[in-house]
Amino acid sequence: MTTAFDPVDLAGTPLRNRVVMAPMTRNRASGRVPTELMAEYYAQRASAGLIISEGIQPTPEGQGYPDTPGLHSAEQIAAWRRVTDAVHAAGGRIFAQLMHAGRIGHPSVLADLPGDLHPVAPSAVAAAGQLYTSEGLQDYPEPRELTGAQVRQVIEGFAAAARNAVEAGFDGVELHGANGYLIHQFLAPGTNRRTDEWGGSVDDRVRFAVEAVKAVVAAVGAERTALRISPGNPFNDIDEPDPLPAYTALVAELDPLGLAYLHVLEASPEVRDVTTQLRKQYSGTLVLNPATDGPTDHGALTLVEDGTADLLSFGALFLANPDLPARLAAGGPYNEPDRATLYGGDHRGYTDYPTL
C-alpha cells in the first residue's frame, strides 16, 4: 500500500515523500523582492516532499497585495536564487507558484510602479468586498477588460516568468488557476462575460488556462509545469454553480501534455465528487489540498492510501509546523497557527515555530 511517506518521482524530480507544502501568501517581501528571512522560512520546511512557493506575480500588473514578491526582474531572480539554494541545501524541492491576481488588486498597490497600471480581468466586473492595502481597507475597483492582444501579452508574461523561475533555481512552476485569481476569472462564467475566443462557451472559457499552460510548457518543459485549480470555490467573489463541465473540458486539454502534476484545492467537502471525477479522467499525477473537518487534517493521509490522490498538500498546518512530515508520521502533536501573524510583519509567526 502506498502511503504519504513513500518517495515518488515527479516527472523526473525525485521527492522524498508525498507531503506537499501548499502555496501561502505571507506578505514578507521587501520592495517585491524576496528576503533572507524568506529563505530561512522555506529552508525550515524542506522536509516536505515538495514546497510550492507563495504566489509570485509574473508581471508588475499581476500584483494583488502589498509586500508580495515578483519574478520579472534581475534583482528578484537573484533573490529567489538565495531561497532555492537554501531549500536545496536542506535536501528539499521547490516549485514557484505564478499568480496573476487579475481583478483582485487595487491601483494603490501598483502606484509606485511606472506606467498607468490598474487591475485587469477578462471582463470589467468588480469583485464584491474590500482589499487590505497600505492605505487600509478599500473597495475592489472595476478592473480594465483585457483586449485580445493584451490577453496574449499576459500569457507570454507567464512564460517569461517561468523562464525566470528556472534561472532562479526553482525545480518547476505551478500556475495559480484557483481562488478567484486571473486564470480562475477566465474559467468562471460570472467573471468572464466575453463574447470573443476567450469567453462564452465552456471551450472558450477554458482557453486562457490551456494557452497559459501550453506557453509555460513551451518555455520550460512539461516536466516543470503544473496547474492549480479549485472547482466551485466561491473565494474572491467567484460564482461557479456547475463547475464540472468546465473542469472536465479543461482536464481533457491538459491530460495529453504530460504535466508534472495537477493540483486540486477543495473549497468544501462537497467538492469531493468533482475531485473523484477529475481523478478518474486525469492520467497524470494528482496533488490534492483536501477539505477536511478535522482540526489537524491528519485523517487526510488515507487519501493517498486509497488512491484518491498521489500527493497531499497542507497549508496552515505546514505554516505552523515546519517539520510537518515528521509530525504527521508521529501522529502529532501539532503547533497551532497564530492567525494574527499570518500576513506581514517580521520573524514572529514566520520562522519561530518550534520543531519536535
C-alpha positions in Angstrom: 0.0 0.0 0.0 1.3 3.4 -1.0 1.5 6.0 1.9 2.1 9.7 2.1 5.6 9.0 3.4 6.8 7.0 0.4 9.1 8.6 -2.1 7.8 9.5 -5.6 9.2 10.5 -8.9 7.6 13.8 -10.0 8.1 13.8 -13.8 11.8 13.2 -13.2 12.2 15.2 -10.0 12.6 12.7 -7.1 10.6 13.6 -3.9 11.4 12.2 -0.5 7.7 11.9 0.4 4.3 12.8 -0.8 3.6 15.6 1.7 3.5 19.0 -0.1 3.7 22.5 1.4 0.8 24.4 -0.2 1.3 27.9 -1.5 0.5 30.6 1.1 0.8 34.3 0.7 2.8 35.7 3.7 3.5 39.3 2.6 7.1 39.3 3.8 8.8 40.6 0.6 10.7 43.9 0.6 10.0 46.0 -2.4 8.6 43.0 -4.2 12.0 41.2 -3.6 12.4 38.0 -1.5 14.4 38.4 1.7 16.9 36.4 3.7 14.1 35.8 6.2 12.1 34.2 3.4 15.0 31.9 2.6 15.1 30.8 6.2 11.4 30.2 6.3 11.3 27.9 3.2 14.5 26.1 4.2 12.9 25.3 7.6 10.2 23.4 5.7 12.5 21.5 3.3 11.5 18.1 4.7 8.4 18.4 2.6 8.4 16.2 -0.5 7.7 19.4 -2.4 7.4 23.1 -1.4 5.1 25.2 -3.6 6.0 28.9 -3.0 3.7 31.7 -2.1 2.0 33.3 -5.1 4.6 35.2 -7.2 3.4 37.9 -9.6 4.7 37.1 -13.1 4.4 40.7 -14.3 4.2 44.0 -12.4 0.5 44.5 -13.1 -0.2 41.0 -11.8 0.4 42.0 -8.2 -2.7 41.9 -6.0 -1.4 42.6 -2.5 1.3 44.7 -0.7 4.7 43.1 0.0 4.4 40.2 -2.3 7.3 39.0 -4.5 7.7 39.0 -8.2 9.7 37.1 -10.8 10.0 39.8 -13.5 13.4 41.5 -12.7 17.0 40.5 -12.4 17.0 41.6 -8.7 14.1 39.3 -8.0 15.7 36.4 -9.8 18.9 36.8 -7.8 17.0 37.0 -4.5 14.9 33.9 -5.3 18.2 32.0 -6.1 19.1 32.5 -2.5 15.8 30.9 -1.5 16.1 27.9 -3.8 19.7 27.4 -2.8 18.7 27.3 0.8 15.9 24.8 0.2 18.1 22.6 -2.0 21.0 22.7 0.6 18.5 21.3 3.1 17.5 18.5 0.7 14.2 19.9 -0.4 12.5 20.6 -3.7 10.6 23.8 -4.6 8.2 24.9 -7.4 7.3 28.6 -7.9 3.7 29.4 -8.0 3.0 32.1 -10.6 -0.1 34.1 -9.6 -1.6 36.9 -11.6 -4.2 38.4 -9.3 -6.4 39.9 -12.1 -9.2 42.0 -10.6 -8.2 41.1 -7.0 -6.0 44.1 -6.5 -6.0 47.9 -6.2 -4.3 50.8 -8.0 -2.7 51.9 -4.8 -0.7 48.7 -4.6 0.7 49.5 -8.1 1.0 53.2 -7.6 4.8 53.3 -7.2 5.4 51.3 -10.5 6.0 53.0 -13.8 3.1 53.3 -16.2 -0.6 53.7 -15.7 -1.2 50.3 -14.0 -4.6 49.1 -12.9 -6.1 45.7 -12.1 -7.2 43.8 -15.2 -9.6 41.0 -15.8 -11.5 39.0 -18.6 -14.4 41.4 -18.1 -15.0 44.8 -16.4 -16.7 43.2 -13.4 -15.6 44.4 -10.0 -15.4 41.9 -7.1 -17.6 42.4 -4.1 -15.8 43.2 -0.8 -12.6 45.0 0.2 -8.9 44.6 -0.1 -6.2 45.4 2.5 -3.8 48.0 1.2 -1.1 50.2 2.7 -3.9 52.8 3.0 -6.2 50.5 4.8 -9.2 48.5 3.6 -10.5 49.7 0.2 -13.3 48.6 -2.1 -12.2 46.5 -5.1 -12.2 48.7 -8.2 -13.7 47.9 -11.5 -10.9 46.2 -13.5 -10.0 47.0 -17.0 -11.1 44.4 -19.5 -8.2 42.9 -21.3 -8.1 43.3 -25.1 -7.4 40.2 -27.2 -3.8 41.4 -27.7 -3.4 42.0 -24.0 -4.6 38.5 -23.3 -1.7 37.2 -25.4 0.7 39.5 -23.6 -0.4 38.1 -20.2 0.2 34.6 -21.5 3.7 35.5 -22.6 4.2 37.1 -19.2 3.6 33.7 -17.6 6.1 32.1 -19.9 8.7 34.7 -19.3 8.3 34.4 -15.5 8.6 30.6 -15.8 11.9 31.0 -17.6 13.0 33.4 -14.8 11.9 30.8 -12.2 14.2 28.1 -13.7 17.0 30.7 -13.9 16.4 31.3 -10.2 16.8 27.6 -9.4 13.2 26.5 -8.9 12.5 22.9 -9.8 9.4 23.9 -11.7 6.4 26.2 -11.7 2.8 26.0 -10.8 0.3 28.3 -12.5 -2.3 29.6 -10.0 -5.7 28.8 -11.6 -7.6 28.8 -8.3 -9.1 31.0 -5.6 -10.6 33.6 -7.8 -7.4 35.0 -9.4 -6.9 35.7 -13.1 -7.0 32.2 -14.6 -10.0 31.3 -12.4 -11.7 34.5 -13.5 -11.4 33.3 -17.1 -12.9 29.9 -16.2 -15.9 31.2 -14.2 -19.0 32.5 -16.1 -19.7 35.3 -13.6 -16.3 37.0 -14.2 -15.9 36.1 -17.8 -18.6 37.7 -19.9 -16.6 37.9 -23.1 -18.0 37.0 -26.5 -14.7 36.6 -28.3 -12.5 33.5 -28.4 -11.7 33.9 -24.7 -15.2 33.6 -23.3 -18.8 32.5 -23.7 -18.8 28.7 -24.3 -17.1 26.3 -21.9 -14.4 25.6 -24.5 -13.7 29.3 -24.9 -13.7 29.9 -21.1 -11.0 27.3 -20.6 -8.9 28.5 -23.5 -6.9 31.0 -21.4 -5.9 28.4 -18.8 -4.9 26.0 -21.6 -2.9 28.5 -23.6 -1.1 29.8 -20.5 -0.1 26.2 -19.5 1.0 25.4 -23.1 3.1 28.6 -23.2 4.9 27.6 -20.0 5.4 24.1 -21.3 7.0 25.5 -24.4 9.2 27.7 -22.2 10.4 25.3 -19.5 9.1 21.8 -20.4 6.0 19.9 -19.3 8.0 18.1 -16.6 8.5 21.5 -14.9 4.9 22.8 -15.4 1.8 22.3 -13.2 -1.6 24.0 -12.6 -3.6 24.5 -9.5 -7.4 24.7 -9.7 -10.3 24.9 -7.2 -13.6 23.9 -8.8 -16.7 25.6 -7.4 -14.6 27.7 -5.0 -16.5 31.0 -4.2 -13.4 32.7 -2.8 -12.9 36.3 -4.1 -16.5 36.5 -5.3 -16.4 33.7 -7.8 -19.6 32.1 -8.9 -19.4 28.6 -10.4 -22.8 27.0 -9.9 -22.0 23.9 -12.0 -18.2 23.6 -12.2 -17.9 20.1 -13.6 -18.4 20.8 -17.3 -15.6 23.4 -17.4 -13.2 21.4 -15.4 -13.7 18.2 -17.3 -13.1 20.2 -20.5 -10.0 21.7 -19.0 -8.6 18.4 -17.9 -9.3 16.9 -21.3 -7.0 19.5 -22.8 -4.3 19.2 -20.1 -4.1 15.4 -19.9 -2.1 14.9 -23.1 0.5 17.5 -22.1 2.3 15.3 -19.6 2.5 17.9 -16.8 4.4 17.5 -13.6 1.1 17.4 -11.8 -2.4 18.8 -11.5 -3.2 20.4 -8.1 -6.8 20.4 -6.9 -7.9 22.5 -4.0 -11.2 21.5 -2.4 -13.0 24.6 -1.1 -15.5 22.3 0.8 -16.1 18.6 1.4 -19.0 18.8 -1.1 -16.4 19.2 -3.9 -15.1 15.7 -3.4 -17.4 14.3 -6.1 -15.8 16.7 -8.6 -12.3 15.6 -7.4 -13.2 12.0 -7.8 -14.4 12.6 -11.4 -11.3 14.6 -12.3 -9.1 11.9 -10.7 -10.7 9.3 -13.0 -10.2 11.5 -16.0 -6.7 12.7 -15.4 -4.0 10.1 -16.1 -1.1 12.2 -14.6 0.0 12.9 -11.0 -2.7 14.5 -8.8 -1.9 16.7 -5.8 -4.9 17.3 -3.5 -5.4 20.0 -1.0 -8.3 18.3 0.7 -11.3 19.8 2.5 -11.4 18.0 5.9 -13.4 18.5 9.1 -10.6 17.6 11.5 -8.5 20.1 13.4 -5.2 18.8 12.1 -6.1 17.2 8.7 -4.2 14.1 9.9 -7.0 11.9 8.6 -6.3 13.1 5.1 -3.3 10.7 4.9 -5.7 7.9 3.9 -6.4 9.8 0.7 -3.1 8.6 -0.7 -3.6 5.1 0.7 -7.0 4.7 -1.0 -5.8 6.3 -4.3 -7.8 9.5 -4.2 -4.6 11.5 -4.6 -0.9 10.8 -5.4 0.3 13.6 -3.1 -1.3 15.8 -0.4 -0.8 19.5 0.2 -1.2 21.2 3.5 -1.4 24.9 4.2 -1.8 26.4 7.6 -0.7 23.2 9.2 2.7 23.5 7.4 2.9 27.1 8.2 2.8 26.4 12.0 4.7 23.1 11.8 8.0 23.4 9.8 8.7 19.7 10.4 5.2 18.6 9.4 6.1 15.3 7.7 7.7 14.1 10.9 4.7 15.2 13.0 2.2 13.5 10.6 4.3 10.3 10.8 4.2 10.5 14.6 0.5 11.5 14.8 1.4 14.9 16.3 1.5 17.0 18.4 0.9 20.0 16.2 1.5 23.7 16.7 -1.5 26.0 16.2 -1.0 28.8 13.7 -1.1 32.3 15.0 -3.7 34.0 12.9 -2.6 37.5 13.9 0.8 37.0 12.3 -0.2 35.3 9.0 0.3 38.3 6.8 3.2 40.8 7.0 5.4 41.5 9.9 8.8 40.0 11.0 10.0 36.6 12.1 7.2 36.2 14.6 4.7 33.7 13.4 7.0 33.0 10.5 10.3 31.4 11.4 9.9 31.0 15.1 7.5 28.0 15.2 9.3 25.1 17.1 10.1 21.7 15.7 9.5 18.5 17.7 
